[in-house]
Amino acid sequence: MKTATKMAAQGDVLFRRVHKVPNGYKQAERKGPLIVSHSETGHHHAIHDDNVRMMEPVNPGDGLVCYLQMDGTHFDVIHHRSYDTHETIRLLGVPGDVWEVRRQREHTPEGWRRVQD
């Protein structure tokens, strides 16, 4: 298992510790694991730990960025795929720390899109 205190990547998802959740975000309702990135093929990047909250945009628009607020000292991001899986990442910190979650994007002739993992 990899560990990180400032920045980490797992497939097409980048995690970066920031100072605070910016204005325009609210706590997302939680029903089971937090899916920080999903794929149509079912290989989600998920957090099962209960000591983290997801903050999502108040006005949906940029679905490529969200924030995670820690209530504990760490949480694990697990890649759910039965083959060619990315290693689990443990993000470390202190209660109150905030992690930005950014889906990577790429430019195509049609415009920007999220990177296909």
Residue pairs with C-beta under 8 A, 6 or more apart in sequence:
1 76
1 87
1 88
1 89
1 90
2 8
2 87
2 88
2 89
2 90
3 74
3 89
3 90
3 91
3 92
4 15
4 89
4 90
4 91
4 92
5 17
5 91
5 92
5 93
6 16
6 17
7 14
7 15
7 16
7 17
8 14
8 15
8 89
8 91
9 15
10 45
10 77
10 79
10 86
10 87
10 89
11 37
11 45
11 79
11 86
11 117
12 37
12 103
12 104
12 114
12 115
12 116
12 117
13 36
13 37
13 45
13 77
13 101
13 102
13 103
13 104
14 101
14 102
14 103
14 104
15 68
15 77
15 89
15 91
15 99
15 100
15 101
16 99
16 100
16 102
17 91
17 93
17 97
17 98
17 99
17 100
18 67
18 98
18 99
18 100
19 98
20 98
21 55
21 67
21 69
21 98
22 67
24 57
24 58
24 59
25 55
25 56
25 57
25 58
25 66
25 67
26 55
26 56
26 57
26 58
27 53
27 54
27 55
27 56
27 69
28 34
28 53
28 54
28 55
28 56
28 66
30 53
30 54
33 46
33 47
33 48
34 46
34 47
34 52
34 54
34 68
35 44
35 45
35 46
36 45
36 46
36 47
36 54
36 66
36 68
36 77
36 101
37 44
37 45
37 101
37 103
38 44
38 45
39 117
41 81
42 80
42 81
43 79
43 80
43 81
43 85
43 117
44 79
44 80
45 77
45 78
45 79
45 80
45 86
46 77
46 78
46 80
47 68
47 75
47 76
47 77
47 78
48 76
48 78
49 72
49 74
49 75
49 76
51 70
51 71
51 72
51 75
52 68
52 69
52 70
52 71
52 72
52 75
53 68
53 69
53 71
54 66
54 67
54 68
55 66
55 67
55 68
55 69
56 66
57 63
57 65
57 66
63 103
64 102
64 103
64 105
64 114
65 100
65 101
65 102
65 103
66 100
66 101
67 98
67 99
67 100
67 101
68 75
68 91
68 98
68 99
68 101
69 96
69 97
69 98
70 91
70 93
70 94
70 95
70 96
70 97
70 98
70 99
71 95
72 95
73 92
73 93
73 94
73 95
74 90
74 91
74 92
74 93
75 90
75 91
76 88
76 89
76 90
76 91
77 88
77 89
77 90
77 91
78 88
79 85
79 86
79 87
79 88
91 99
93 99
103 114
103 115
104 114
104 115
105 112
105 113
105 114
105 115
106 112
106 113
106 114
106 115
